[in-house]
Amino acid sequence: MSRWASLLASLLVAGCATLASPAGDDDAVRPNAHAGPFRALAGQETVGAAPNVLVGDAELQFEEPGVLRRTTTPGLGPVALYAVTTVGGVPGIYRFLAEDARGFRARPQPPSPVLTATQAWEGAAVRSPAPLAWSGKVWLYYSTSGGIGVAWSSDGERFEPAPGPALAAAPEGWDAGLVPAAPSVVALPSGELRLFYEAGGAIGEARSSDGLSFERLGDAPVLEPETVEGAPGQLSVHGPDAHLALSAEGRPLTQLYYGSEAADGTSVIGYAARFGEAGSLTRAAAPAFTSSRNPRSPCVVDFGSLRLLYVSQRAGSTNNLRHSVIAAGVAPGDLKLPPAERQP
């Protein structure tokens, strides 16, 4: 088995794992081919009001999902979802469990936050959880007002945070003075980690050998806002969700889902990719997911024959439903999922 094939097998237990439907090897075939689109879950595919999988109210809001598979068994199975949960105006990162990736338990496991802001450099809150199973531990990367933090755990419940940021604001370069946020981390076959992050409405890339400290790559973002003739211009690209995959012929791919905000106030989930571990990303011609509720913060998990997309979005279109919930979609879109079962 090749190093890349071995990597993909190991990533089945990592957060937001690899994607199916690989692209072809011909450079005439763009590396972002066959990556969706996703359709929103409907009916009994969720335990609440579809497409939502975690729903609260104005006093209990759920945002910015990050997901870890808890088994390598093919098909829908148990996952742990880490989300920013605001209780009475106080945000923290909580963990929720589901045996079928959709029927999340009504209460977090454990009942208290797995991570809150406790250090001066973190500021008032921690956000954007990005879990990664690597080197025998669960690593949790997250956003703070002082940069991107990292904590680690042996069981996914109790995390020990590092005493300083893994990536802070840069003194120079394209993102000089900007605080990096919204991390997504993948492990290359060499063992090196790659971090994709948001800064100033664009997406950058960094690398690390130990997971504790990252070095920026390149003198420009890997993805910037784009203006399309005849369409509302993008104000920002944000919330990256990175993956490693193989083409049908075994060619390495780097794939990236992201939130895209337009000048008219709407947002969609976009997709871009590249062949190999370095270089520019090629955008897909159409969004990977659209919704009238302004989806953001994508997280995609591959279950073999299907993929689930988790996003933050508004609970509804009316003023009393403007609080944030976690919703989900599926690809291929013509696949009907069995009814979700909420755990006690």
Backbone hydrogen bonds in HBPLUS format (Angstrom, degrees):
<---DONOR---> <-ACCEPTOR-->    atom                        ^
c    i                          cat <-CA-CA->   ^        H-A-AA   ^      H-
h    n   atom  resd res      DA  || num        DHA   H-A  angle D-A-AA Bond
n    s   type  num  typ     dist DA aas  dist angle  dist       angle   num
A0006-SER N   A0002-SER O   2.91 MM   4  6.18 158.6  1.95 150.9 156.9     1
A0007-LEU N   A0003-ARG O   2.93 MM   4  6.11 151.6  2.01 141.3 149.4     2
A0008-LEU N   A0004-TRP O   2.97 MM   4  6.24 160.0  2.01 150.6 154.7     3
A0009-ALA N   A0005-ALA O   3.10 MM   4  6.37 155.1  2.17 146.5 152.7     4
A0010-SER N   A0006-SER O   3.06 MM   4  6.36 155.9  2.12 147.9 154.2     5
A0011-LEU N   A0007-LEU O   2.94 MM   4  6.20 143.3  2.07 149.2 160.2     6
A0012-LEU N   A0009-ALA O   3.35 MM   3  5.66 161.0  2.38 105.4 111.0     7
A0013-VAL N   A0010-SER O   3.43 MM   3  6.36 175.1  2.43 120.9 122.3     8
A0014-ALA N   A0011-LEU O   2.90 MM   3  4.80 163.2  1.93 106.4 111.9     9
A0016-CYS N   A0067-VAL O   2.93 MM  51  5.78 125.8  2.23 139.1 155.0    10
A0248-ALA N   A0023-ALA O   3.18 MM 225  6.34 157.0  2.24 155.8 161.8    11
A0029-VAL N   A0026-ASP O   2.75 MM   3  5.34 152.8  1.82 117.3 126.0    12
A0033-ALA N   A0030-ARG O   3.17 MM   3  5.79 150.1  2.26 128.7 126.6    13
A0038-PHE N   A0288-ALA O   2.87 MM 250  6.09 165.6  1.89 176.4 171.9    14
A0039-ARG N   A0330-VAL O   2.99 MM 291  5.51 161.5  2.02 148.9 148.9    15
A0330-VAL N   A0039-ARG O   2.81 MM 291  5.51 148.8  1.91 152.1 158.8    16
A0041-LEU N   A0328-ALA O   3.02 MM 287  5.98 169.2  2.03 144.8 141.7    17
A0045-GLU N   A0042-ALA O   3.05 MM   3  5.63 160.8  2.08 137.4 140.4    18
A0340-ALA N   A0044-GLN O   2.82 MM 296  6.21 158.4  1.86 166.1 164.9    19
A0052-ASN N   A0049-ALA O   3.00 MM   3  5.81 151.6  2.08 133.0 131.3    20
A0328-ALA N   A0051-PRO O   2.98 MM 277  5.73 146.7  2.09 142.4 149.7    21
A0053-VAL N   A0326-ILE O   2.75 MM 273  5.77 167.4  1.76 154.1 157.7    22
A0054-LEU N   A0326-ILE O   3.23 MM 272  5.03 152.0  2.32 143.1 141.0    23
A0326-ILE N   A0054-LEU O   3.07 MM 272  5.03 167.6  2.09 146.2 150.0    24
A0057-ASP N   A0060-LEU O   2.87 MM   3  5.02 140.3  2.03 122.7 135.1    25
A0060-LEU N   A0057-ASP O   3.03 MM   3  5.02 146.3  2.15 102.0 112.4    26
A0088-GLY N   A0059-GLU O   3.08 MM  29  5.25 162.0  2.12 155.0 156.7    27
A0061-GLN N   A0086-THR O   3.17 MM  25  5.17 152.1  2.25 135.5 141.8    28
A0086-THR N   A0061-GLN O   2.93 MM  25  5.17 156.7  1.99 143.5 151.0    29
A0062-PHE N   A0324-SER O   3.13 MM 262  5.68 162.9  2.16 133.1 132.0    30
A0063-GLU N   A0084-VAL O   2.87 MM  21  5.06 146.9  1.98 146.1 155.5    31
A0084-VAL N   A0063-GLU O   2.87 MM  21  5.06 145.2  1.99 151.5 153.7    32
A0066-GLY N   A0082-TYR O   2.82 MM  16  5.08 138.4  1.99 148.9 159.4    33
A0082-TYR N   A0066-GLY O   2.70 MM  16  5.08 173.6  1.71 167.5 165.9    34
A0068-LEU N   A0080-ALA O   2.89 MM  12  5.22 160.3  1.93 151.8 158.5    35
A0080-ALA N   A0068-LEU O   2.89 MM  12  5.22 158.8  1.93 151.9 159.1    36
A0070-ARG N   A0078-PRO O   2.96 MM   8  5.49 158.3  2.01 153.4 146.2    37
A0075-GLY N   A0303-PHE O   3.30 MM 228  5.17 153.1  2.38 143.9 145.9    38
A0079-VAL N   A0098-ALA O   2.90 MM  19  5.63 152.3  1.98 160.1 169.3    39
A0098-ALA N   A0079-VAL O   3.22 MM  19  5.63 154.4  2.29 155.7 157.5    40
A0081-LEU N   A0096-PHE O   2.74 MM  15  5.07 171.3  1.75 158.8 161.2    41
A0096-PHE N   A0081-LEU O   2.77 MM  15  5.07 156.2  1.83 144.0 152.3    42
A0083-ALA N   A0094-TYR O   3.02 MM  11  5.64 156.5  2.07 153.6 161.1    43
A0094-TYR N   A0083-ALA O   3.03 MM  11  5.64 165.4  2.05 160.3 157.3    44
A0085-THR N   A0092-GLY O   2.83 MM   7  5.57 165.3  1.85 169.8 173.0    45
A0092-GLY N   A0085-THR O   3.10 MM   7  5.57 138.1  2.29 130.0 141.4    46
A0087-VAL N   A0090-VAL O   3.08 MM   3  5.29 160.0  2.13 137.4 131.3    47
A0090-VAL N   A0087-VAL O   3.11 MM   3  5.29 166.0  2.13 110.8 115.1    48
A0093-ILE N   A0115-LEU O   3.01 MM  22  5.23 176.5  2.01 165.6 165.0    49
A0114-VAL N   A0093-ILE O   2.77 MM  21  5.87 143.4  1.91 154.2 166.1    50
A0109-GLN N   A0095-ARG O   2.74 MM  14  5.60 152.4  1.82 149.4 158.7    51
A0105-ARG N   A0097-LEU O   2.89 MM   8  5.84 157.3  1.94 166.6 171.0    52
A0104-PHE N   A0102-ARG O   2.95 MM   2  5.68 134.5  2.16 105.9  92.7    53
A0122-GLU N   A0119-GLN O   3.03 MM   3  5.50 144.7  2.16 111.8 121.9    54
A0123-GLY N   A0120-ALA O   3.26 MM   3  5.74 151.9  2.34 111.3 118.3    55
A0145-SER N   A0122-GLU O   3.24 MM  23  5.64 155.9  2.30 137.4 131.4    56
A0127-ARG N   A0143-SER O   2.92 MM  16  4.88 152.5  2.00 137.5 143.0    57
A0143-SER N   A0127-ARG O   2.71 MM  16  4.88 164.8  1.73 134.6 139.1    58
A0130-ALA N   A0141-TYR O   2.78 MM  11  4.99 142.4  1.92 151.6 154.6    59
A0141-TYR N   A0130-ALA O   3.10 MM  11  4.99 175.6  2.11 129.5 128.2    60
A0132-LEU N   A0139-TRP O   2.77 MM   7  5.06 140.2  1.92 149.4 156.8    61
A0139-TRP N   A0132-LEU O   2.75 MM   7  5.06 176.8  1.75 157.2 156.2    62
A0134-TRP N   A0137-LYS O   2.98 MM   3  5.60 154.4  2.04 159.2 165.6    63
A0137-LYS N   A0134-TRP O   3.10 MM   3  5.60 161.6  2.13 116.7 122.5    64
A0138-VAL N   A0153-SER O   2.90 MM  15  5.16 173.9  1.91 156.8 158.8    65
A0153-SER N   A0138-VAL O   2.88 MM  15  5.16 134.7  2.09 140.1 153.6    66
A0140-LEU N   A0151-ALA O   2.78 MM  11  5.17 168.3  1.80 153.7 154.7    67
A0151-ALA N   A0140-LEU O   2.93 MM  11  5.17 143.9  2.06 133.0 144.6    68
A0142-TYR N   A0149-GLY O   3.07 MM   7  5.22 152.4  2.15 134.0 135.7    69
A0149-GLY N   A0142-TYR O   2.79 MM   7  5.22 149.0  1.88 148.3 155.9    70
A0144-THR N   A0147-GLY O   2.89 MM   3  5.26 128.7  2.16 144.2 159.9    71
A0147-GLY N   A0144-THR O   3.32 MM   3  5.26 170.3  2.33 104.0 106.5    72
A0148-ILE N   A0167-LEU O   2.87 MM  19  5.22 162.5  1.90 156.1 156.7    73
A0166-ALA N   A0148-ILE O   2.70 MM  18  5.68 147.6  1.80 156.6 167.7    74
A0167-LEU N   A0148-ILE O   3.37 MM  19  5.22 149.1  2.47 138.1 140.5    75
A0162-ALA N   A0150-VAL O   2.89 MM  12  5.90 165.1  1.91 169.5 165.2    76
A0152-TRP N   A0160-GLU O   3.12 MM   8  5.41 151.5  2.21 126.6 130.9    77
A0160-GLU N   A0152-TRP O   2.87 MM   8  5.41 158.8  1.92 150.1 154.6    78
A0214-PHE N   A0166-ALA O   2.97 MM  48  5.88 156.7  2.02 163.8 156.2    79
A0177-GLY N   A0170-ALA O   2.78 MM   7  5.61 160.9  1.82 157.5 161.2    80
A0176-ALA N   A0173-GLY O   3.17 MM   3  5.14 155.1  2.24 117.2 113.2    81
A0178-LEU N   A0175-ASP O   3.01 MM   3  5.41 163.8  2.03 132.3 135.6    82
A0181-ALA N   A0198-GLU O   2.92 MM  17  5.11 145.5  2.04 143.8 153.2    83
A0198-GLU N   A0181-ALA O   2.82 MM  17  5.11 172.1  1.83 147.7 149.3    84
A0184-SER N   A0196-PHE O   2.94 MM  12  5.23 127.4  2.23 147.8 158.5    85
A0196-PHE N   A0184-SER O   2.83 MM  12  5.23 165.3  1.86 155.5 160.5    86
A0186-VAL N   A0194-ARG O   2.98 MM   8  5.40 154.2  2.04 148.7 156.6    87
A0194-ARG N   A0186-VAL O   2.83 MM   8  5.40 163.5  1.86 160.8 166.0    88
A0188-LEU N   A0192-GLU O   2.78 MM   4  5.38 169.2  1.79 176.7 173.3    89
A0191-GLY N   A0188-LEU O   2.92 MM   3  5.36 160.2  1.96 116.8 123.4    90
A0193-LEU N   A0208-SER O   2.80 MM  15  5.12 172.7  1.81 161.8 162.9    91
A0208-SER N   A0193-LEU O   2.97 MM  15  5.12 141.6  2.12 142.3 145.3    92
A0195-LEU N   A0206-ALA O   2.85 MM  11  5.02 166.3  1.87 138.0 142.6    93
A0206-ALA N   A0195-LEU O   2.80 MM  11  5.02 143.2  1.94 144.4 153.7    94
A0197-TYR N   A0204-GLY O   3.04 MM   7  5.35 157.1  2.10 134.2 140.2    95
A0204-GLY N   A0197-TYR O   2.82 MM   7  5.35 152.2  1.89 150.1 158.4    96
A0199-ALA N   A0202-ALA O   2.88 MM   3  5.46 161.9  1.91 152.0 155.3    97
A0202-ALA N   A0199-ALA O   3.07 MM   3  5.46 157.8  2.12 115.3 122.2    98
A0237-VAL N   A0201-GLY O   2.96 MM  36  5.39 159.0  2.00 122.9 129.0    99
A0203-ILE N   A0223-LEU O   2.91 MM  20  5.17 164.9  1.94 159.9 161.4   100
A0222-VAL N   A0203-ILE O   2.83 MM  19  5.90 140.1  1.99 149.8 162.9   101
A0223-LEU N   A0203-ILE O   3.34 MM  20  5.17 148.5  2.45 144.1 142.4   102
A0217-LEU N   A0205-GLU O   2.88 MM  12  5.63 161.3  1.91 150.5 144.3   103
A0207-ARG N   A0215-GLU O   2.82 MM   8  5.29 153.2  1.89 139.0 145.0   104
A0215-GLU N   A0207-ARG O   2.77 MM   8  5.29 157.1  1.82 150.7 156.8   105
A0234-GLN N   A0226-GLU O   3.34 MM   8  5.64 158.8  2.39 135.3 140.6   106
A0231-ALA N   A0228-VAL O   3.01 MM   3  5.49 154.5  2.08 142.6 140.0   107
A0263-ALA N   A0233-GLY O   2.69 MM  30  5.51 141.6  1.83 164.1 177.4   108
A0235-LEU N   A0261-GLU O   2.70 MM  26  5.61 161.8  1.73 146.7 153.3   109
A0236-SER N   A0261-GLU O   3.44 MM  25  5.43 158.9  2.49 139.0 140.8   110
A0261-GLU N   A0236-SER O   3.07 MM  25  5.43 160.8  2.10 147.1 153.2   111
A0238-HIS N   A0259-GLY O   2.88 MM  21  5.05 160.2  1.91 141.7 146.6   112
A0259-GLY N   A0238-HIS O   2.68 MM  21  5.05 159.6  1.72 158.8 158.9   113
A0241-ASP N   A0257-TYR O   2.79 MM  16  4.97 142.0  1.93 151.5 149.9   114
A0257-TYR N   A0241-ASP O   2.96 MM  16  4.97 168.1  1.97 140.9 141.6   115
A0243-HIS N   A0255-GLN O   2.85 MM  12  5.07 142.1  1.99 150.3 152.3   116
A0255-GLN N   A0243-HIS O   2.96 MM  12  5.07 170.9  1.97 143.5 146.4   117
A0245-ALA N   A0253-LEU O   3.08 MM   8  5.05 154.1  2.15 139.5 140.8   118
A0253-LEU N   A0245-ALA O   2.86 MM   8  5.05 151.8  1.94 144.4 139.6   119
A0247-SER N   A0251-ARG O   2.75 MM   4  4.91 149.9  1.84 132.1 142.5   120
A0250-GLY N   A0247-SER O   2.97 MM   3  5.04 165.7  1.99 111.3 114.2   121
A0276-GLY N   A0252-PRO O   2.81 MM  24  4.97 164.4  1.84 122.2 127.1   122
A0254-THR N   A0274-ARG O   2.97 MM  20  5.37 165.3  1.99 154.4 158.4   123
A0274-ARG N   A0254-THR O   2.92 MM  20  5.37 146.2  2.03 151.2 160.5   124
A0256-LEU N   A0272-ALA O   2.80 MM  16  5.26 155.3  1.86 172.0 164.6   125
A0272-ALA N   A0256-LEU O   2.87 MM  16  5.26 152.8  1.94 150.8 159.6   126
A0258-TYR N   A0270-GLY O   3.15 MM  12  5.28 150.2  2.25 131.2 131.7   127
A0270-GLY N   A0258-TYR O   2.73 MM  12  5.28 154.6  1.80 160.5 165.4   128
A0260-SER N   A0268-VAL O   2.93 MM   8  5.43 150.4  2.02 163.7 163.5   129
A0268-VAL N   A0260-SER O   3.06 MM   8  5.43 149.2  2.16 143.6 152.3   130
A0262-ALA N   A0266-THR O   2.88 MM   4  5.50 174.1  1.89 167.2 168.5   131
A0265-GLY N   A0262-ALA O   3.07 MM   3  5.56 160.6  2.11 118.2 120.3   132
A0269-ILE N   A0289-PHE O   3.01 MM  20  5.09 176.3  2.01 157.9 157.2   133
A0288-ALA N   A0269-ILE O   2.79 MM  19  5.60 144.4  1.92 148.0 159.0   134
A0289-PHE N   A0269-ILE O   3.33 MM  20  5.09 149.5  2.43 139.1 137.1   135
A0284-ALA N   A0271-TYR O   2.88 MM  13  5.68 155.1  1.94 163.0 155.2   136
A0273-ALA N   A0282-THR O   2.99 MM   9  5.29 148.0  2.10 128.8 136.3   137
A0282-THR N   A0273-ALA O   2.68 MM   9  5.29 171.5  1.69 149.6 150.7   138
A0314-ARG N   A0293-ARG O   3.09 MM  21  5.15 168.8  2.11 151.1 148.7   139
A0296-ARG N   A0312-SER O   2.88 MM  16  5.29 139.5  2.04 151.3 160.3   140
A0312-SER N   A0296-ARG O   2.93 MM  16  5.29 165.0  1.95 149.0 151.9   141
A0299-CYS N   A0310-TYR O   2.89 MM  11  5.10 129.4  2.15 148.9 157.4   142
A0310-TYR N   A0299-CYS O   2.79 MM  11  5.10 167.8  1.80 149.8 154.0   143
A0301-VAL N   A0308-LEU O   2.89 MM   7  5.39 158.2  1.94 155.2 162.5   144
A0308-LEU N   A0301-VAL O   2.99 MM   7  5.39 158.1  2.04 155.5 159.3   145
A0303-PHE N   A0306-LEU O   2.84 MM   3  5.42 163.9  1.86 165.9 169.7   146
A0307-ARG N   A0331-ALA O   2.84 MM  24  5.30 156.6  1.89 159.7 165.6   147
A0331-ALA N   A0307-ARG O   3.01 MM  24  5.30 147.1  2.12 149.3 154.8   148
A0309-LEU N   A0329-GLY O   2.91 MM  20  4.96 161.7  1.94 133.3 137.3   149
A0329-GLY N   A0309-LEU O   2.79 MM  20  4.96 143.5  1.93 138.6 149.4   150
A0311-VAL N   A0327-ALA O   2.97 MM  16  5.44 159.3  2.01 146.9 150.5   151
A0327-ALA N   A0311-VAL O   2.94 MM  16  5.44 157.3  1.99 153.8 160.2   152
A0313-GLN N   A0325-VAL O   3.13 MM  12  5.72 153.0  2.21 151.5 157.1   153
A0325-VAL N   A0313-GLN O   2.92 MM  12  5.72 163.2  1.95 164.9 168.5   154
A0315-ALA N   A0323-HIS O   2.91 MM   8  5.89 142.6  2.05 166.7 178.2   155
A0316-GLY N   A0321-LEU O   2.82 MM   5  4.75 133.9  2.04 155.1 143.2   156
A0321-LEU N   A0318-THR O   2.98 MM   3  5.34 160.6  2.02 114.7 120.2   157
A0335-LEU N   A0332-PRO O   3.23 MM   3  5.77 163.3  2.26 117.9 120.4   158
